[in-house]
Amino acid sequence: MNTSEFDKYKVDHLFLLIGENPLPNYVAAKLLLNDGGTAYLVHTADTVEQAKRLQNILKSESNGSKDVELRSLNDYESDAYYIQTEIRGKLESIKSGKIGLNYTGGTKAMSTHAYRTLFYEEVKDKTYKQREGITFSYLDPRRLEMCIDKEDNERVRIKVTPEILQVDIKTVFELHGWKWGSEPIQEPEQAKAAQAFADFHTKEDSLHKWKSWCYQVLRPVTKDKRDNWLEKQELEKVPPLSLETIKSDPQINNALMELGLTSEELSLQALKEQGFKNIKQVCKWLDGEWLEHYVLYKIKEISEKFLIHDSATSFWMSSDNNPKQNKFQFDVAFMRGYQLFAISCTTDATKTLCKSKLFEAYIRAQQLGGSEARVALVCCANTKDIVALRTEITNVFSLEPDATSKDNKIAVFGREHLINLSEEIAEWITQVDRETK
């Protein structure tokens, strides 16, 4: 992390107002707090858990070089007197060092009264003067900039670029109290075969042939009545599956050859030996998870150029309260700096299902990554449905009733985009960057 542009604005005592999303507070602490300094997490009764998680993470990462204190407002997040009293009490105990306030989080009342408390210093008998040397800052989510406020001049804007700060996906999830149900997959499985599968899914006829094979041949012998995959012992007993209905399709046959399948039958056990983690993963991959691995493969291709420092697939999330139960899933995600990009994947071509998948991913991404988060859907819908889906989404998230301009917070890629998916994702990232300038 190279934070040289921030050095002149770093402080020894940093007050952070904690909101529902602690990610901006984490970013501010990483960029604005000197080694040996102390962060004061000003929270309410509603955000005490966010503050505790942030405290634990900051302390763990600093290895004791930074202190982190909790300052509770209890239920008085809108009480001017209480807010000022709590912050002033801490201020009066600080005898040396630079002081700063980052007011990105918290309520408007917390921001207003915390700002007033640090800005004005009581001389005597309710006579006040401007306090010297306080650094006021705010993280602008629209432009990905840390703004340093100046009372007598224009604010200073510093881009929080991927070169300056890299936040891992795991940290983003842990800030919100989520844990891995199982470790995400960092490298795509059977990348070349996934490429071949993507190729034939651009053809509607081939796509339907493969879907039919999955529904009529694969699933009946590998899933139970509740639509769950059978366990390892049962899957190992499944006899070789006939490929008779699909081998005549040249593109499907080419994809099967990439998996090492040259006969008229598919053995799940033999295919597992080609490099899959387990036999259940073979079934999932064939049934559609190949797309998630393909998307990850395409992201890896552009990672160096676009400074993507963390990417993975298959995020199964659980909470501290119930670690054995998966609460939700992310298909693919990657990080650029502190900005989260979440991608939902489905081999389905139905507009209704595609829309549902996209909205679910959007809600989760906003909860985790804030308004800086970006979301995409990769699906097998045709061009007409993709255009309709984009229009519907634009209208839902726009304040204008008949909005037509493209909103790059959300991207939709259909089967026509599969072959050149890395270029499509690269263009999306470029458009996102352009909007922050």
C-alpha positions, 0 to 999 in steps of 0.5 A, a space after each residue: 500500500 503506497 499512501 504517500 499522497 495522504 501522508 500530509 493529511 495523516 493524523 494521530 487521533 482519528 474520529 470515525 463515525 460508524 454507520 451501517 456499512 463499516 467499509 468506508 471507515 476501514 478505508 479511512 483508517 487505513 489511509 489517514 491514521 499514522 502508525 502509533 495513532 488511535 482510531 475512535 469509533 463513534 457508534 450508536 446502539 444500532 451500530 455497536 456490532 459494526 464498530 466491534 468488528 471494525 475494531 477487531 480487524 484494524 487491531 489484527 492488521 496493525 499488529 499492535 502499532 495502532 490502537 482502536 477505541 469504541 465511543 458509544 452514543 447509545 441511543 442519542 445519535 440525534 442528540 446534539 448535546 450528548 454527541 458534543 459532550 461525548 466527543 469533547 470529553 475525549 478531545 480534552 484528554 488528548 494532549 498531543 498529536 494531530 487530530 482528524 474527523 472522517 464523517 463518511 459514516 453515521 447519521 447526518 446529526 452525528 456528522 453535523 455535531 461532531 464537526 462543530 465540536 472539533 471545529 470550535 474550541 471554547 475559550 471561556 464562558 461559551 466564547 468559541 474560536 476555530 480549533 487549529 490543525 484539525 483534518 476533516 475528511 469524507 470518502 466520496 463514493 461516486 468519485 472514489 476520492 478522499 476529500 479533505 475539507 478546507 474552511 478557507 479554500 476548496 477541498 482537496 480531492 485524492 483518488 483512492 486508486 487500486 495502487 494506493 489501497 487493496 482491500 481483500 474480498 474476505 475483509 469486506 465480508 468480515 466487516 459485515 460479520 460474514 464468514 466463508 461456509 467453505 473456502 472460495 475457489 481462487 483458480 478456475 477449474 477446467 478453464 479451456 473446457 469452460 471456454 469450449 462450453 461458452 463457445 457452444 452456448 452462443 448457439 441456441 440450438 446447441 445450448 438447448 441440446 445441452 440443457 436437455 441432456 442435463 435435464 433428461 440424462 444427468 439430473 435424474 441419476 445424480 439428484 434426489 427428489 428434493 433436487 439436491 445432489 446425491 452424496 459421494 458414495 451414491 454418485 460413485 455408483 452412477 453408471 456411465 451416462 450416454 452422450 448419444 443425443 449430443 455427440 453429433 453436435 460438432 461444438 458440443 463434441 469439441 467441448 467434451 473432447 476438451 474434458 477428455 471425453 472421446 467415447 459415447 459415454 461419460 463416466 463421472 468417476 473418470 471425469 473427476 480424475 481429470 482435475 475436479 475436486 470431487 465427483 459432486 463438483 463434476 455434476 455441478 460443473 456440467 450442470 452450469 457451474 462451468 460458467 462461473 469458472 469461465 467468468 473467473 478465467 476471463 477475469 484472470 486474463 485482464 487482472 494485471 492490466 486492470 489492477 484486479 488484486 483479488 478474485 474468486 468464485 463460489 462464495 458460500 456465506 454463513 454468519 457467526 451465529 450459525 456457522 454451519 448454515 449457508 445464508 447466501 451465495 455469490 457466484 463470482 467477485 473481484 476487487 479493484 482497490 476497495 471497490 467490490 465487483 460482484 457477478 451473478 452467473 446463470 446458464 438460463 435464458 429466461 428473462 424473469 429468472 435472469 432479472 431475479 438473479 441480478 437483483 439479488 446480487 445487486 442488493 447483496 453487493 450494495 450491502 457489502 460494498 456500499 454505493 461504490 459496488 458494481 454488479 453484473 449478470 452473465 447469462 445465456 439470454 438472447 440479444 432482444 431479452 438482454 436489451 429489454 432487461 437493461 431497459 427495465 433495470 435502468 428504469 428501476 434504478 433511475 429517478 427519471 421515469 423514462 430514463 434511457 442512459 446506461 447505468 454502469 453500476 449494473 451490466 448485463 452480458 448475454 450469450 452473444 458476449 460469451 466469446 469475447 467476455 474478457 473484452 466486455 468486462 474490460 470495457 465495463 470497468 473502463 466505463 466505470 472508471 470514466 464515471 468517477 472522473 
